Amino acid sequence: MKDRIKRLGEKIKGESLDLLLVTTPTNLRYLCGYTGSNGILLISEDKSIFITDFRYKEQVKKEVYDAEIKIAQRELFSTLTEIDWLKEKRIKVGFESKNLSFKLYEKLKTLLPQVLWIPTEDLVESISVTKDEEEIKKIKEAADISAKVYQEILPLLKPGTKEQEISAELEYRIRRNGGTGSAFEPIVASGVRSAMPHARASSKRFQRGEFVTLDFGAFYEGYVCDITRTVVLGKATPRQKKIYDLVLKAQTKAIKNACSGMKGFELDKVARDVINNAGFKDYFGHGLGHGIGLLVHDSPGINTKSQEVLKPGMVITIEPGVYLPGWGGVRIEDDILITRNGCKVLTNIDRELLEL
């Protein structure tokens, strides 16, 4: 945690700011370990002050690192008027423009008119995009929990079972296996509904011969996993095998080629070319993947327009798919860690087609 504050301090200095006000919940957790719902962090180049309210007085003693703690007697932003750092005239303070509402911005200007409030974007995110050993360990644990859950779920995938029942089982079993909760609401889509990339689980019952797509992930100590597997209930048809093998080929090639120095669009193209060349260009309509960490969808983007450069320590998803309306679809997704010499797959689940 201390190294993160130090690295952010260097960013603050580089932006010619005196201080940065952090209000985004995931950034608060990343920088100082706070998991509550009401807190703000004021950071200088070499020190920080964390402000919360009475409800979290005991919690912050256990969670917050490397910051002076202040318990607000009023609401949090009003407490900023008590901080000596902010009493100097023309002091430059950055704020997270993506998170702070215009109403709160106006309030800050009223409370502290002597401060120059400077909008910033992605200062914290620019350092959190690459993960340290502690973060990678937590993502891997989330992945291992998800792998256990997947194996437990397979016997439950039977004709007559409702999609909603499997969704509920996924969430329950994630917690039972040590997860803090689900990283997101599980996607369970069967038959023609598997052609919907983000289908919500419905009351539809599975039928023999259908594809079933499961997209889920565990949440573990703040970090997430995101995996997708598609199986067939019964014997796969030649067409089902063809589409599945095509998606698997695209994913395998992308994983093999993923490495530090590539741009997001370049990695996307590796998988997309496989699908396009097979004649299914119009049926892969989303990006190849995205970053994960404290958020399920984070930087870097892995899509046709992404100019973001992959670096060691980034954790991304690789999830090509082919979706044929009125018939069904296949998506296979794994989480990989970009390393200096290529990548490492963190999700240890077999990727061959299962016929249940």
C-alpha positions as CSV (number, residue, x, y, z in Angstrom):
1,M,0.0,0.0,0.0
2,K,2.8,2.4,0.9
3,D,4.4,2.0,-2.5
4,R,1.1,2.8,-4.2
5,I,0.8,6.1,-2.3
6,K,4.4,6.9,-3.2
7,R,3.9,6.2,-6.9
8,L,0.7,8.3,-6.9
9,G,2.7,11.1,-5.2
10,E,5.0,11.1,-8.1
11,K,2.1,11.3,-10.5
12,I,0.7,14.2,-8.5
13,K,4.0,16.0,-8.8
14,G,4.2,15.3,-12.5
15,E,0.8,16.9,-13.0
16,S,2.0,20.1,-11.2
17,L,-0.6,19.5,-8.5
18,D,-0.1,20.1,-4.8
19,L,-2.7,17.6,-3.7
20,L,-5.2,15.0,-5.1
21,L,-8.7,14.4,-3.6
22,V,-9.6,10.7,-4.2
23,T,-13.4,9.9,-4.0
24,T,-13.7,6.7,-6.1
25,P,-14.5,3.7,-3.9
26,T,-12.3,1.2,-5.8
27,N,-9.4,3.7,-5.7
28,L,-9.8,4.2,-2.0
29,R,-9.5,0.5,-1.5
30,Y,-6.5,0.3,-3.8
31,L,-4.6,3.1,-2.1
32,C,-5.4,2.5,1.6
33,G,-7.4,-0.7,2.0
34,Y,-10.7,0.9,2.9
35,T,-13.8,-1.2,2.2
36,G,-16.5,1.1,3.7
37,S,-19.1,3.1,1.8
38,N,-18.2,6.6,2.9
39,G,-14.7,8.0,2.7
40,I,-12.4,10.4,0.9
41,L,-8.6,10.6,0.8
42,L,-6.5,13.7,0.4
43,I,-3.0,12.9,-0.9
44,S,0.1,15.1,-1.2
45,E,3.5,14.0,-2.7
46,D,4.5,12.3,0.6
47,K,1.6,12.1,3.0
48,S,-2.2,11.6,3.1
49,I,-5.3,12.2,5.2
50,F,-8.3,9.8,5.2
51,I,-11.7,11.1,6.2
52,T,-14.8,9.0,7.1
53,D,-17.7,9.2,9.6
54,F,-18.4,7.7,13.0
55,R,-19.9,4.5,11.6
56,Y,-16.4,3.4,10.4
57,K,-14.4,4.7,13.3
58,E,-13.4,1.2,14.4
59,Q,-13.2,-0.3,10.9
60,V,-10.6,2.3,9.7
61,K,-8.3,1.4,12.5
62,K,-8.0,-2.1,11.0
63,E,-8.1,-1.3,7.3
64,V,-6.6,2.1,6.5
65,Y,-2.8,2.2,5.9
66,D,-0.4,5.0,5.6
67,A,-2.8,7.9,6.2
68,E,-3.8,10.2,9.1
69,I,-7.4,9.4,10.0
70,K,-10.0,12.0,10.7
71,I,-13.6,11.2,11.8
72,A,-16.0,13.8,10.4
73,Q,-18.3,15.5,12.9
74,R,-20.3,16.7,9.9
75,E,-20.4,15.4,6.4
76,L,-17.1,14.6,4.8
77,F,-16.5,17.4,2.4
78,S,-17.1,20.1,5.1
79,T,-14.3,18.5,7.2
80,L,-11.9,19.5,4.5
81,T,-12.1,23.1,5.7
82,E,-10.4,22.0,8.9
83,I,-7.2,20.7,7.1
84,D,-4.3,23.1,7.2
85,W,-3.0,21.9,3.8
86,L,-6.0,23.5,2.2
87,K,-5.8,26.9,3.8
88,E,-3.1,28.2,1.6
89,K,-4.2,30.5,-1.3
90,R,-4.0,29.2,-4.8
91,I,-3.1,25.7,-3.8
92,K,-3.7,23.3,-6.7
93,V,-5.9,20.3,-5.8
94,G,-6.8,17.7,-8.4
95,F,-10.2,15.8,-8.2
96,E,-11.4,12.7,-9.9
97,S,-13.6,14.2,-12.6
98,K,-15.2,10.9,-13.6
99,N,-16.5,10.3,-10.1
100,L,-17.2,13.7,-8.6
101,S,-20.6,15.1,-9.4
102,F,-21.0,18.7,-10.6
103,K,-23.1,19.4,-7.4
104,L,-20.2,18.3,-5.2
105,Y,-17.7,20.2,-7.3
106,E,-19.7,23.4,-6.7
107,K,-19.8,22.6,-3.0
108,L,-16.0,22.3,-2.9
109,K,-15.6,25.6,-4.6
110,T,-18.0,27.2,-2.0
111,L,-16.3,25.6,1.0
112,L,-12.8,26.3,-0.1
113,P,-12.8,29.2,-2.5
114,Q,-9.0,29.8,-2.1
115,V,-8.3,26.4,-3.7
116,L,-7.8,25.9,-7.4
117,W,-9.7,22.7,-8.2
118,I,-8.2,20.9,-11.2
119,P,-10.1,18.1,-12.9
120,T,-8.0,14.9,-13.4
121,E,-8.6,11.6,-15.1
122,D,-7.2,8.2,-14.3
123,L,-4.2,9.2,-12.1
124,V,-4.8,6.4,-9.7
125,E,-5.9,4.1,-12.6
126,S,-2.6,4.7,-14.4
127,I,-0.8,2.9,-11.6
128,S,-3.4,0.3,-10.6
129,V,-3.6,-1.0,-14.2
130,T,-0.5,-3.1,-13.5
131,K,-0.9,-5.5,-10.6
132,D,1.6,-6.2,-7.8
133,E,2.2,-9.7,-6.4
134,E,-0.4,-9.3,-3.7
135,E,-3.1,-8.4,-6.2
136,I,-2.2,-11.2,-8.6
137,K,-2.4,-13.7,-5.8
138,K,-5.9,-12.5,-4.9
139,I,-7.0,-12.7,-8.6
140,K,-5.6,-16.2,-8.8
141,E,-7.5,-17.2,-5.7
142,A,-10.7,-15.9,-7.2
143,A,-9.9,-17.9,-10.3
144,D,-9.3,-21.0,-8.3
145,I,-12.5,-20.6,-6.4
146,S,-14.3,-20.2,-9.7
147,A,-12.7,-23.4,-11.1
148,K,-14.0,-25.3,-8.1
149,V,-17.5,-23.9,-8.5
150,Y,-17.5,-24.8,-12.2
151,Q,-16.7,-28.4,-11.5
152,E,-19.5,-28.5,-8.9
153,I,-22.0,-27.0,-11.3
154,L,-21.4,-29.4,-14.3
155,P,-23.5,-32.2,-12.8
156,L,-26.4,-29.9,-12.3
157,L,-26.6,-29.0,-16.0
158,K,-29.4,-31.3,-17.0
159,P,-32.5,-31.0,-19.3
160,G,-35.4,-29.5,-17.3
161,T,-33.2,-27.3,-15.1
162,K,-34.0,-23.6,-15.2
163,E,-31.3,-21.0,-16.1
164,Q,-32.2,-19.1,-12.9
165,E,-31.6,-22.1,-10.7
166,I,-28.0,-22.5,-12.1
167,S,-27.4,-18.7,-11.6
168,A,-28.4,-19.0,-8.0
169,E,-26.3,-22.1,-7.5
170,L,-23.2,-20.3,-8.9
171,E,-23.6,-17.4,-6.5
172,Y,-24.2,-19.7,-3.5
173,R,-21.3,-22.0,-4.3
174,I,-18.9,-19.1,-4.8
175,R,-19.5,-18.1,-1.2
176,R,-19.4,-21.7,0.0
177,N,-16.0,-22.1,-1.6
178,G,-14.5,-19.0,0.1
179,G,-15.4,-16.2,-2.2
180,T,-16.6,-12.9,-0.8
181,G,-19.4,-13.0,-3.4
182,S,-20.1,-12.9,-7.1
183,A,-18.0,-10.5,-9.1
184,F,-21.2,-9.8,-11.1
185,E,-24.6,-11.4,-11.8
186,P,-23.9,-14.7,-13.5
187,I,-24.9,-15.1,-17.1
188,V,-26.6,-18.4,-17.8
189,A,-27.9,-18.7,-21.4
190,S,-29.1,-21.8,-23.2
191,G,-30.3,-22.8,-26.6
192,V,-31.0,-19.8,-28.9
193,R,-30.5,-17.5,-25.9
194,S,-26.8,-18.4,-26.0
195,A,-26.6,-16.1,-29.0
196,M,-27.1,-13.2,-26.6
197,P,-23.7,-12.3,-25.2
198,H,-25.1,-10.7,-22.0
199,A,-28.3,-12.7,-21.5
200,R,-29.7,-12.6,-18.0
201,A,-30.6,-15.9,-16.5
202,S,-34.3,-16.6,-17.2
203,S,-37.0,-19.1,-16.3
204,K,-36.2,-21.1,-19.5
205,R,-35.5,-24.7,-18.9
206,F,-32.5,-26.5,-20.5
207,Q,-33.2,-28.9,-23.3
208,R,-31.2,-31.8,-24.6
209,G,-28.9,-30.9,-27.5
210,E,-28.6,-27.2,-26.5
211,F,-25.5,-25.1,-25.9
212,V,-25.4,-23.7,-22.3
213,T,-23.1,-20.7,-21.7
214,L,-22.0,-19.8,-18.2
215,D,-20.3,-16.5,-17.6
216,F,-19.4,-15.9,-13.9
217,G,-16.6,-15.1,-11.5
218,A,-15.7,-15.0,-7.8
219,F,-15.1,-11.9,-5.8
220,Y,-12.2,-12.4,-3.4
221,E,-10.8,-9.8,-1.0
222,G,-11.7,-7.0,-3.4
223,Y,-10.5,-8.7,-6.6
224,V,-12.4,-10.5,-9.3
225,C,-12.2,-13.3,-11.7
226,D,-14.2,-13.5,-15.0
227,I,-14.6,-16.7,-16.9
228,T,-17.0,-18.2,-19.5
229,R,-17.5,-21.7,-20.6
230,T,-20.0,-23.1,-23.2
231,V,-21.0,-26.8,-23.0
232,V,-23.5,-29.0,-24.9
233,L,-26.2,-31.0,-23.1
234,G,-25.8,-34.3,-24.9
235,K,-24.1,-35.1,-28.1
236,A,-22.8,-32.1,-30.1
237,T,-23.9,-31.8,-33.7
238,P,-21.3,-31.2,-36.4
239,R,-22.3,-27.6,-36.6
240,Q,-21.9,-27.1,-32.9
241,K,-18.5,-28.7,-32.9
242,K,-17.5,-26.5,-35.9
243,I,-18.5,-23.2,-34.1
244,Y,-16.9,-24.3,-30.8
245,D,-13.7,-25.3,-32.4
246,L,-13.5,-22.0,-34.3
247,V,-13.9,-20.0,-31.1
248,L,-11.4,-22.2,-29.3
249,K,-8.9,-21.8,-32.1
250,A,-9.3,-18.0,-32.0
251,Q,-8.8,-17.9,-28.2
252,T,-5.9,-20.3,-28.2
253,K,-4.1,-18.2,-30.8
254,A,-4.7,-14.9,-28.9
255,I,-3.4,-16.4,-25.7
256,K,-0.3,-17.8,-27.4
257,N,0.4,-14.3,-29.0
258,A,-0.4,-12.1,-26.0
259,C,2.7,-10.3,-24.7
260,S,4.1,-7.1,-23.3
261,G,4.4,-4.4,-25.9
262,M,1.3,-5.3,-27.9
263,K,-1.5,-2.8,-28.3
264,G,-5.0,-3.8,-27.4
265,F,-6.2,-3.6,-31.0
266,E,-3.3,-5.8,-32.2
267,L,-4.2,-8.6,-29.8
268,D,-7.9,-8.3,-30.7
269,K,-6.9,-8.7,-34.4
270,V,-5.2,-12.0,-33.7
271,A,-8.4,-13.6,-32.6
272,R,-10.7,-11.6,-34.9
273,D,-8.8,-12.6,-38.0
274,V,-9.4,-16.3,-37.2
275,I,-13.1,-15.8,-36.9
276,N,-13.3,-13.4,-39.9
277,N,-11.4,-15.7,-42.2
278,A,-13.8,-18.5,-41.4
279,G,-16.7,-16.4,-42.6
280,F,-18.2,-15.3,-39.3
281,K,-17.1,-11.7,-39.3
282,D,-20.6,-10.4,-38.6
283,Y,-21.1,-12.7,-35.6
284,F,-18.3,-11.5,-33.3
285,G,-19.5,-8.1,-32.3
286,H,-17.7,-7.3,-29.1
287,G,-14.1,-6.7,-28.0
288,L,-11.8,-9.6,-27.4
289,G,-11.4,-8.7,-23.7
290,H,-10.8,-6.2,-21.0
291,G,-8.7,-5.6,-17.9
292,I,-9.8,-7.0,-14.5
293,G,-8.7,-6.3,-10.9
294,L,-10.8,-4.4,-8.4
295,L,-13.3,-4.0,-11.2
296,V,-14.8,-6.5,-13.6
297,H,-14.4,-4.2,-16.6
298,D,-11.2,-2.2,-16.3
299,S,-8.3,-1.0,-18.4
300,P,-6.8,-1.9,-20.7
301,G,-9.4,-2.4,-23.4
302,I,-8.7,-5.3,-25.8
303,N,-10.8,-4.2,-28.8
304,T,-10.6,-3.0,-32.4
305,K,-9.8,0.6,-31.4
306,S,-7.6,0.2,-28.3
307,Q,-4.3,1.9,-28.4
308,E,-3.4,0.9,-24.9
309,V,-0.1,-1.0,-24.6
310,L,0.1,-4.2,-22.7
311,K,2.6,-4.3,-19.9
312,P,3.9,-6.9,-17.4
313,G,1.5,-7.1,-14.5
314,M,-1.7,-6.4,-16.4
315,V,-4.5,-9.0,-16.0
316,I,-6.9,-9.2,-18.9
317,T,-9.6,-11.5,-20.3
318,I,-9.5,-13.2,-23.6
319,E,-13.1,-14.0,-24.6
320,P,-13.8,-14.4,-28.3
321,G,-17.3,-15.5,-29.3
322,V,-19.5,-16.4,-32.3
323,Y,-23.2,-15.7,-31.9
324,L,-25.8,-16.9,-34.5
325,P,-29.2,-15.4,-34.0
326,G,-32.0,-18.0,-33.8
327,W,-29.5,-20.8,-33.4
328,G,-27.1,-20.2,-30.5
329,G,-23.6,-19.1,-29.6
330,V,-20.3,-19.9,-28.1
331,R,-18.0,-17.8,-25.9
332,I,-14.8,-19.1,-24.1
333,E,-13.2,-16.7,-21.7
334,D,-10.1,-17.0,-19.5
335,D,-8.0,-14.5,-17.5
336,I,-4.4,-14.1,-18.3
337,L,-1.5,-12.2,-16.7
338,I,0.8,-10.4,-19.0
339,T,4.5,-11.2,-18.2
340,R,7.8,-10.1,-19.6
341,N,8.0,-13.2,-21.7
342,G,4.4,-13.6,-22.9
343,C,1.5,-14.4,-20.6
344,K,0.3,-16.8,-17.9
345,V,-3.3,-18.3,-17.8
346,L,-4.8,-17.8,-14.3
347,T,-8.0,-19.7,-14.9
348,N,-7.2,-23.4,-14.6
349,I,-10.3,-24.9,-16.3
350,D,-10.3,-27.3,-19.3
351,R,-11.3,-25.6,-22.5
352,E,-12.2,-28.6,-24.7
353,L,-15.9,-29.0,-25.6
354,L,-17.8,-30.9,-22.9
355,E,-20.8,-33.0,-24.0
356,L,-22.8,-33.6,-20.8
